[in-house]
Amino acid sequence: MTPEELLSFVSVSLEIILIALMMRSRAFRALPIFFSYLIWNLCSGAVALMLLRILSPDDYLRFYLAEMTLDALFEFAFLAELARVVRRHNPAVPARTNLGILMILPAILLIVPLAAWTVPQYFPILYKFYVHLQQAFAVLRVAFVLALVWWSSLLGMRWSDRELRIATGFGFYSIVALAVAILHTHQAVGPLYHWLDEVAAVSYLAALAYWILAFAVREPKPRAFLSTNA
């Protein structure tokens, strides 16, 4: 079993556990988009594990581009769902949804200057497109998380423990993915380039494990995002 296949197998296993916990606690009713995101990742991960063995590198990359795009759409959707759930936990606080949306732009402007965002000119067009898409999604993930945190913090909103852990785990994964994308702009393609991608995959596994912990314990009272969330 290759390292990629091992990571995919572990990811599928953790996603099955998390989905089962959400079904047992009926948390999928409160977080249907997040639950659907896990179902999607489970199915796409299982398919990727099979296709990795039979497709050529170029064909697998085409599949991965489509999968990565749908992943990102699900991620942005469940971050919006988290904002809705946090708003529901704070009925006395003015919503000011437009404020949260407006905060995405300064978050992007804060992140983009961190790297040159270049792509080696000798890359085939398909691989250039993959790198640019990876960079764009890495920036947008962190920008959406920052906007959500700033919005809830400025309005003094309280978070339930589960939603707080989901945001924290996703924030960790997003920061690692952004760091990998930045490092890619400063290195040549080679073994280290590939292993950095695996670091991003491991960070997603860490987020899954953290989410499993969140749904395996009884949920305490809501608290502020910037408070201790261990």
C-alpha positions in Angstrom: 0.0 0.0 0.0 1.4 3.4 -1.0 1.4 6.4 1.4 -1.4 8.0 -0.7 -3.5 4.9 -0.4 -2.9 4.6 3.3 -3.9 8.2 3.9 -7.1 7.7 1.8 -7.9 4.6 3.7 -7.4 6.3 7.1 -9.5 9.3 5.9 -12.4 7.0 4.8 -12.3 5.2 8.2 -12.4 8.4 10.2 -15.2 9.8 8.1 -17.3 6.7 8.7 -16.8 7.0 12.4 -17.7 10.7 12.4 -20.8 10.2 10.2 -21.9 7.4 12.6 -21.4 9.7 15.6 -23.4 12.5 14.0 -26.2 10.1 13.2 -26.2 8.7 16.7 -26.5 12.1 18.2 -28.8 13.4 15.5 -26.4 16.3 15.0 -26.9 16.0 11.2 -30.2 17.8 11.7 -28.5 20.9 13.0 -25.6 20.7 10.5 -27.0 19.2 7.3 -24.4 20.8 5.0 -21.5 19.7 7.2 -23.0 16.2 7.3 -23.4 16.2 3.5 -19.8 17.4 3.2 -18.6 14.3 5.1 -20.8 12.0 3.0 -19.3 13.6 -0.1 -15.8 13.2 1.2 -16.4 9.6 2.1 -17.8 8.7 -1.3 -15.2 10.7 -3.3 -12.4 9.3 -1.1 -13.5 5.8 -1.7 -13.7 6.4 -5.5 -10.3 8.1 -5.5 -8.8 5.1 -3.7 -9.9 2.9 -6.6 -9.1 5.3 -9.4 -5.6 5.8 -8.1 -4.8 2.3 -9.1 -6.2 2.3 -12.6 -5.9 5.8 -14.0 -2.9 7.5 -15.6 -1.5 10.5 -13.7 -3.1 13.0 -16.1 -6.5 11.3 -16.0 -6.4 11.1 -12.2 -5.5 14.8 -12.0 -8.6 15.7 -14.0 -10.7 13.7 -11.6 -8.9 15.3 -8.6 -9.6 18.8 -10.0 -13.3 18.2 -10.1 -13.2 16.6 -6.6 -11.2 19.6 -5.3 -13.6 22.1 -6.7 -16.7 20.4 -5.2 -14.8 20.0 -1.9 -14.2 23.8 -1.8 -17.9 24.6 -2.6 -19.0 22.3 0.3 -16.5 23.9 2.6 -17.7 27.4 1.9 -21.3 26.3 2.2 -20.7 24.7 5.7 -18.8 27.7 6.9 -21.9 29.7 6.0 -24.0 27.1 7.9 -21.7 27.6 10.9 -22.4 31.3 10.8 -26.2 30.6 10.7 -25.9 28.2 13.7 -23.8 30.8 15.7 -26.4 33.4 14.9 -29.1 31.1 16.2 -27.3 30.7 19.5 -27.2 34.5 19.9 -30.7 35.8 19.2 -30.2 39.0 21.2 -27.2 40.0 19.1 -27.8 42.0 15.8 -27.0 39.7 12.9 -25.2 42.1 10.7 -24.6 39.5 8.0 -23.3 42.1 5.6 -20.5 42.9 8.0 -19.3 39.2 7.9 -19.4 39.2 4.1 -17.5 42.5 3.8 -14.7 41.0 6.1 -13.8 38.5 3.5 -12.1 41.1 1.3 -9.7 42.4 3.9 -8.9 38.8 4.9 -8.0 38.0 1.3 -5.9 41.2 1.0 -4.1 40.1 4.2 -3.3 36.6 2.9 -2.4 37.1 -0.8 0.9 39.1 -0.2 2.3 36.2 1.8 3.6 34.5 -1.4 4.6 35.3 -4.9 2.0 32.8 -6.2 4.1 31.8 -9.2 3.9 28.5 -11.1 6.9 27.0 -12.9 6.7 27.9 -16.6 7.6 24.4 -17.8 4.5 22.9 -16.2 1.9 21.5 -18.6 -1.3 23.6 -18.8 -3.3 21.1 -16.8 -0.8 21.2 -14.0 -0.6 25.0 -14.0 -4.4 25.1 -13.7 -4.2 22.7 -10.8 -1.6 24.8 -8.9 -3.5 28.1 -9.5 -6.8 26.5 -8.3 -5.0 25.0 -5.2 -3.6 28.5 -4.4 -7.0 30.2 -4.9 -8.9 27.7 -2.7 -6.1 27.9 0.0 -6.5 31.6 0.2 -10.3 31.6 0.2 -10.5 28.9 2.9 -8.5 30.9 5.4 -10.2 34.2 4.3 -13.6 32.7 5.0 -12.5 31.3 8.4 -11.0 34.7 9.4 -14.1 36.6 8.3 -16.3 34.2 10.4 -14.0 34.6 13.5 -13.8 38.4 13.1 -17.6 38.7 12.6 -18.5 36.6 15.6 -15.8 38.2 17.8 -16.7 41.8 17.0 -20.4 41.1 17.8 -19.5 39.2 20.9 -21.3 36.1 19.8 -21.0 32.8 21.8 -20.3 29.4 20.1 -21.6 26.0 21.0 -18.7 23.6 21.7 -19.3 21.4 18.6 -19.5 24.3 16.2 -16.4 25.8 17.8 -14.4 22.6 17.4 -15.6 22.3 13.8 -14.4 25.8 13.0 -11.1 25.3 14.9 -10.3 21.9 13.2 -11.2 23.4 9.8 -9.1 26.5 10.5 -6.1 24.3 11.4 -6.5 22.3 8.2 -6.9 25.5 6.1 -3.8 27.2 7.6 -1.7 24.1 6.8 -3.0 23.9 3.3 -2.2 27.6 2.8 1.3 27.1 4.2 1.8 24.2 1.7 0.6 26.3 -1.2 3.0 29.1 -0.2 5.9 26.8 0.1 5.1 25.3 -3.3 5.7 28.8 -4.8 9.3 28.8 -3.5 10.4 25.3 -4.5 11.1 23.1 -7.5 9.0 20.1 -8.3 10.5 16.9 -6.7 10.0 14.5 -3.8 9.7 17.4 -1.2 6.9 19.0 -3.4 4.9 15.8 -3.2 5.5 15.2 0.5 4.2 18.7 1.3 0.9 17.7 -0.3 0.8 14.7 2.1 1.3 17.1 5.0 -1.9 18.9 4.0 -3.7 15.5 3.8 -2.4 14.6 7.3 -3.7 17.9 8.7 -7.2 17.0 7.4 -6.9 13.7 9.2 -6.1 15.6 12.4 -9.2 17.8 11.8 -11.3 14.6 11.4 -9.9 13.2 14.7 -10.7 16.5 16.5 -14.2 16.5 15.1 -14.7 12.9 16.3 -13.8 14.1 19.8 -16.3 16.9 19.5 -19.2 14.6 18.7 -18.1 11.8 21.1 -18.6 14.0 24.2 -21.6 15.8 25.6 -21.9 19.3 24.4 -21.3 22.0 27.1 -22.7 25.5 27.1 -21.9 27.9 24.3 -18.7 30.0 24.7 -16.7 32.7 22.8 -14.6 31.7 19.9 -11.4 33.2 21.3 -11.8 31.4 24.6 -9.8 28.1 25.3 -11.3 25.4 23.1 -9.4 22.3 24.2 
